[in-house]
């Protein structure tokens, strides 16, 4: 009887975990960046997600040794559009030489 209970709990967890991990068609593309000053880099990106789905993206600026010098999490509210262009100003501790999306996810 205990073995059957363990199997049922495990099966329920697999179904729940599988449904919770859906990607919602989430995809991001780096389009470009602009180093505005020693303390700001603007990152241009495109993010695609299923319409009506909120997404969050971590955007970063890197220096010449590829160290992170700026980081910002942006929230994309639900929209009727699948793909959106976003422009994200990122404050930096020192001069950045590039900017990009680190990761995006559905909260």
KEVEXTI-627770 format. One line per 3 residues: number of its first residue (from 1); their letters; for each residue x, y, z of C-alpha. Coordinates in Angstrom, 2 decimals. Layout:
N
NUM> A> X,Y,Z  ...
END
This chain:
107
1> XXX> 0.00,0.00,0.00  2.84,2.41,0.86  4.54,1.70,-2.48
4> XXX> 1.34,2.61,-4.33  1.13,5.89,-2.43  4.74,6.71,-3.33
7> XXX> 4.03,5.99,-7.00  0.92,8.21,-6.98  2.80,11.09,-5.30
10> XXX> 5.72,10.75,-7.71  3.39,10.69,-10.74  1.57,13.79,-9.48
13> XXX> 4.90,15.59,-9.00  6.06,14.68,-12.53  2.83,16.07,-14.03
16> XXX> 3.00,19.24,-11.92  6.70,19.84,-12.64  6.20,19.24,-16.36
19> XXX> 3.32,21.71,-16.60  5.11,24.31,-14.50  8.23,24.27,-16.68
22> XXX> 6.58,25.23,-19.97  8.61,27.74,-21.96  5.64,29.85,-23.13
25> XXX> 7.46,30.17,-26.46  10.03,32.43,-24.78  12.96,33.56,-26.91
28> XXX> 15.28,36.54,-26.81  17.66,38.07,-29.34  20.34,40.70,-28.79
31> XXX> 20.00,43.40,-31.45  22.69,45.85,-30.36  23.97,48.16,-27.69
34> XXX> 25.18,51.72,-27.26  27.79,52.81,-24.73  26.41,56.19,-23.70
37> XXX> 29.01,57.06,-21.06  31.34,55.57,-18.45  28.24,54.89,-16.35
40> XXX> 25.52,53.88,-18.83  25.05,51.33,-21.61  21.79,50.98,-23.52
43> XXX> 20.89,47.47,-24.67  18.56,46.86,-27.64  16.83,43.47,-27.79
46> XXX> 13.84,41.57,-29.09  11.84,39.29,-26.81  9.22,36.83,-28.03
49> XXX> 6.72,35.21,-25.68  3.21,33.84,-26.06  0.65,36.68,-26.19
52> XXX> -0.86,37.47,-22.80  2.21,36.19,-20.91  4.34,38.35,-18.61
55> XXX> 8.12,37.87,-18.89  11.18,39.12,-17.06  14.66,39.56,-18.50
58> XXX> 18.04,40.16,-16.87  20.02,42.61,-18.98  23.73,43.14,-18.37
61> XXX> 26.63,45.30,-19.44  30.16,43.89,-19.58  33.58,45.53,-19.56
64> XXX> 36.58,44.65,-21.74  37.50,41.69,-19.51  33.90,40.39,-19.73
67> XXX> 33.18,41.25,-16.10  29.64,42.37,-15.32  29.64,46.12,-14.68
70> XXX> 25.87,46.65,-14.81  22.76,44.53,-14.32  19.05,45.25,-14.54
73> XXX> 15.93,43.09,-14.44  13.11,44.36,-16.65  9.49,43.24,-16.58
76> XXX> 7.58,42.88,-19.82  3.87,43.08,-19.06  1.43,40.83,-20.94
79> XXX> 0.83,42.01,-24.49  -1.18,41.01,-27.54  2.06,41.02,-29.57
82> XXX> 4.31,37.95,-29.58  7.56,39.79,-30.35  8.54,43.11,-28.83
85> XXX> 11.58,45.33,-29.20  12.93,46.57,-25.89  15.48,49.24,-25.12
88> XXX> 17.04,48.99,-21.66  19.35,51.60,-20.15  21.74,49.90,-17.72
91> XXX> 23.71,51.90,-15.15  27.34,50.73,-14.94  30.05,50.95,-12.30
94> XXX> 32.74,51.45,-14.97  32.70,51.82,-18.74  30.99,48.91,-20.49
97> XXX> 32.05,47.66,-23.89  28.99,45.53,-24.66  25.45,44.89,-23.48
100> XXX> 23.17,41.89,-23.83  20.31,39.89,-22.37  21.64,37.39,-19.86
103> XXX> 18.40,35.43,-19.44  14.62,35.69,-19.72  11.97,33.75,-17.85
106> XX> 8.24,33.60,-17.13  7.60,34.38,-13.46
END
